[in-house]
Amino acid sequence: QLQASGGGLVQAGDSLRLSCTASGRPFIRTTLGWFRQAPGKEREFVASSHWSAGSYYSDSVKGRFTLSRDSGENTLYLQMNSLKPEDTAVYSCAVWKTGSYYSTRSYTSWGQGTQVTVSS
């Protein structure tokens, strides 16, 4: 299972960096995704990091969020800039298995998420 961390309470316009790890195991040739779930809403796609095809972002975060991996491929980062109150949610990472990169059904190994709260 994966573990997301780095969440917190920030003000609108601030930045946060989330981390996703897998108990120290490297993400070799692994496509990973970030999703978020706000209270009362369904889990939604945020971004995906493909081991060979770059990164993809939802329209709501494009230009503000950036994915990266550390050199040892042990950690996937989600740099979140210019945060907005509507970004408030529990953020989780998961491993893509098959199907659409934008669908939660395509992912597995969901770990406990990390809460991000953005105040106005």
C-alpha positions as CSV (number, residue, x, y, z in Angstrom):
1,Q,0.0,0.0,0.0
2,L,1.0,3.6,-0.6
3,Q,1.3,6.3,2.0
4,A,0.4,9.9,1.3
5,S,1.8,12.7,3.6
6,G,2.4,16.4,3.7
7,G,-1.1,17.8,4.0
8,G,-2.0,20.6,6.4
9,L,-4.0,23.8,6.9
10,V,-3.0,26.7,4.7
11,Q,-4.4,29.9,3.5
12,A,-5.5,30.6,-0.1
13,G,-2.6,31.3,-2.3
14,D,-0.2,29.2,-0.2
15,S,1.7,26.1,-1.3
16,L,2.0,22.6,-0.1
17,R,4.0,19.6,-1.3
18,L,2.5,16.2,-0.9
19,S,4.6,13.0,-0.9
20,C,3.6,9.4,-1.9
21,T,5.8,6.5,-0.8
22,A,5.5,2.7,-0.8
23,S,7.3,1.6,2.3
24,G,10.7,2.5,0.8
25,R,10.1,0.4,-2.3
26,P,11.1,2.2,-5.6
27,F,8.4,3.0,-8.2
28,I,10.2,1.2,-11.0
29,R,8.2,1.3,-14.3
30,T,5.1,2.3,-12.3
31,T,2.4,4.7,-13.2
32,L,0.9,6.5,-10.2
33,G,-2.1,8.7,-9.7
34,W,-3.2,11.4,-7.2
35,F,-6.9,11.7,-6.4
36,R,-8.8,13.8,-3.9
37,Q,-12.1,13.5,-2.1
38,A,-13.9,16.5,-0.6
39,P,-16.7,16.1,2.0
40,G,-19.9,14.9,0.4
41,K,-18.3,14.5,-3.0
42,E,-16.9,11.6,-5.0
43,R,-13.2,10.9,-5.3
44,E,-11.8,12.8,-8.3
45,F,-8.7,12.6,-10.5
46,V,-6.0,15.2,-9.8
47,A,-2.9,14.0,-11.7
48,S,-1.0,11.0,-12.9
49,S,2.6,10.3,-13.3
50,H,3.5,7.8,-16.1
51,W,6.8,6.0,-15.9
52,S,7.3,6.5,-19.7
53,A,4.8,9.1,-20.8
54,G,5.1,12.2,-18.6
55,S,2.3,13.6,-16.4
56,Y,-1.3,14.5,-16.8
57,Y,-3.4,16.9,-14.8
58,S,-7.0,17.7,-14.3
59,D,-8.2,21.0,-15.7
60,S,-8.9,22.3,-12.2
61,V,-5.2,22.0,-11.2
62,K,-3.4,22.4,-14.4
63,G,-0.8,25.2,-14.2
64,R,-0.9,25.1,-10.4
65,F,0.1,21.6,-9.4
66,T,3.2,19.8,-10.6
67,L,4.3,16.1,-10.3
68,S,7.8,15.0,-9.8
69,R,9.7,11.9,-8.6
70,D,12.9,11.8,-6.6
71,S,16.0,10.5,-8.3
72,G,15.8,7.1,-6.6
73,E,12.2,6.7,-7.7
74,N,11.2,6.2,-4.1
75,T,8.8,9.1,-3.7
76,L,6.2,10.8,-5.9
77,Y,5.7,14.5,-5.1
78,L,2.7,16.7,-5.8
79,Q,3.7,20.3,-5.6
80,M,0.6,22.4,-5.1
81,N,0.8,26.1,-5.6
82,S,-1.7,28.9,-5.5
83,L,-4.0,26.8,-3.4
84,K,-7.7,27.6,-3.4
85,P,-10.4,26.8,-0.9
86,E,-11.9,24.4,-3.4
87,D,-8.7,22.3,-3.3
88,T,-9.7,21.3,0.3
89,A,-10.0,17.5,0.3
90,V,-8.3,14.3,1.4
91,Y,-5.6,13.5,-1.1
92,S,-4.6,9.9,-1.8
93,C,-2.2,8.2,-4.2
94,A,-2.5,4.8,-5.9
95,V,-0.9,2.6,-8.5
96,W,-2.4,2.4,-11.9
97,K,-3.2,-1.1,-13.2
98,T,-5.3,-0.9,-16.3
99,G,-7.9,1.3,-18.1
100,S,-8.4,5.0,-18.0
101,Y,-5.8,7.0,-16.2
102,Y,-8.6,9.3,-15.0
103,S,-10.8,6.6,-13.3
104,T,-10.5,5.5,-9.7
105,R,-11.4,2.0,-10.9
106,S,-8.1,1.8,-12.8
107,Y,-6.0,2.1,-9.7
108,T,-5.1,-0.2,-6.8
109,S,-3.0,-0.1,-3.6
110,W,-4.8,2.8,-2.2
111,G,-3.3,4.0,1.0
112,Q,-4.4,6.3,3.7
113,G,-4.7,9.9,2.4
114,T,-3.6,13.2,3.8
115,Q,-5.9,16.1,4.6
116,V,-5.4,19.4,2.8
117,T,-7.5,22.3,4.1
118,V,-7.3,25.7,2.4
119,S,-8.9,28.6,4.2
120,S,-10.1,31.7,2.4
